[in-house]
Amino acid sequence: MKTVGGKDCSVVELQGTVGSSPAIARKKGFDEAIGKAPNIKTVVSQSGDFTRAKAKEVMESAIKSLGNAKICAVYAHNDDMMIGAIQAMKEAGLRPGKDVLTVSIDAVPDIFKAMADGEANATVELTPEMAGPALDMLIAYKKDGKAAPKWHQTPTKLFLPDTAAAEYERRKTLY
């Protein structure tokens, strides 16, 4: 929202697998966020099934139906879908990361490579250490009978291109 300011912005949203918890939550959060900016509108919102191949197909279709100049940004529910969307944009003559803003989730190595290459703008990492808090809650339940909350928010981290090359080098051997 900061990057586009008050400029009109048409967004393609690549959803995860229909009905999955991550897809539902990521769509809800995105809709709430852009609901605060009347100039930003989702013009295509379709499932890419959390895969590169399906997201590439969806992005190709969006580009054909909307035209290259009509897409301001792409939001993908995961980085793999964004990698597929980036391929489709490049094949259509667009410059992802420049002509079209890109934001996705998961912080996988390939998205850092795309950011380092100037083809992606941001990724959000959901805390990979989710098991620790869950284990703590389980221990508390076993020890004291204290029931865990139904919802536990874990921290997230935003990554931008300025740290992408270093993150790519660090993460490519971890996965």
Residue pairs with C-beta under 8 A, 6 or more apart in sequence:
1 33
1 34
1 36
1 37
1 40
3 101
3 121
4 37
4 39
4 40
4 72
4 73
4 101
6 39
7 39
7 72
8 39
8 40
8 41
8 72
9 39
9 40
9 41
9 72
9 73
9 101
10 41
10 43
10 66
10 70
10 71
10 72
10 73
11 34
11 40
11 41
11 42
11 43
11 44
11 71
11 72
11 73
11 74
11 75
12 42
12 43
12 44
12 45
12 58
12 59
12 62
12 66
12 71
12 73
12 74
12 75
12 85
13 27
13 30
13 42
13 44
13 45
13 46
13 74
13 75
13 76
13 77
14 46
14 47
14 48
14 55
14 58
14 59
14 74
14 75
14 76
14 77
14 81
14 82
14 85
15 23
15 26
15 27
15 45
15 46
15 47
15 48
15 77
16 22
16 23
16 26
16 47
16 48
16 49
16 50
16 77
16 78
16 81
17 23
17 47
17 49
17 50
18 47
20 50
22 77
22 78
23 47
23 50
23 77
26 77
26 105
27 45
27 77
30 42
30 75
31 42
34 40
34 41
34 42
40 72
40 73
43 62
43 66
43 70
43 71
44 58
44 62
44 65
44 66
46 58
46 61
46 62
47 54
47 58
48 54
48 55
48 57
48 58
48 76
48 77
48 81
48 84
48 85
49 55
50 77
50 78
50 80
50 81
51 80
51 81
51 84
52 80
52 81
52 83
52 84
52 87
53 84
54 81
54 84
55 76
55 80
55 81
55 82
55 83
55 84
55 85
55 88
56 84
56 85
56 87
56 88
57 84
57 88
58 85
59 74
59 84
59 85
59 88
59 89
60 88
60 91
60 92
62 71
63 71
63 88
63 89
63 92
63 94
68 92
68 93
68 94
68 99
71 94
71 100
72 100
72 101
73 100
73 101
73 102
73 103
74 82
74 85
74 89
74 96
74 100
74 101
74 102
74 103
75 103
75 104
76 82
76 85
76 102
76 103
76 104
76 105
77 104
77 105
78 104
78 105
78 106
79 104
79 105
79 106
79 107
79 108
79 110
79 111
79 123
80 106
80 108
80 110
81 104
82 102
82 104
82 111
82 114
82 120
82 123
83 110
83 111
83 114
85 96
85 102
86 96
86 97
86 102
86 114
86 119
86 120
89 95
89 96
89 99
89 100
90 96
90 119
94 100
95 119
96 102
96 114
96 119
96 120
97 114
97 115
97 117
97 118
97 119
97 120
97 121
97 161
98 118
101 121
102 114
102 119
102 120
102 121
102 122
103 121
103 122
103 123
103 124
104 111
104 120
104 122
104 123
104 124
105 123
105 124
105 125
105 126
106 123
106 124
106 125
106 126
107 123
107 124
107 125
107 157
107 159
107 167
107 171
108 123
108 171
108 175
109 168
109 171
109 172
109 174
109 175
111 120
111 123
112 123
112 159
112 164
112 165
112 167
112 168
112 171
113 164
113 168
113 172
114 120
115 121
115 122
115 123
115 159
115 160
115 161
115 164
115 168
116 161
116 164
116 165
116 168
118 161
120 161
120 164
121 160
121 161
122 158
122 159
122 160
122 161
123 158
123 159
124 156
124 157
124 158
124 159
125 156
125 157
125 159
126 154
126 156
127 154
127 155
127 156
127 157
129 154
130 154
133 152
133 154
134 148
134 152
137 148
137 149
137 152
138 148
140 146
140 148
141 147
141 148
159 167
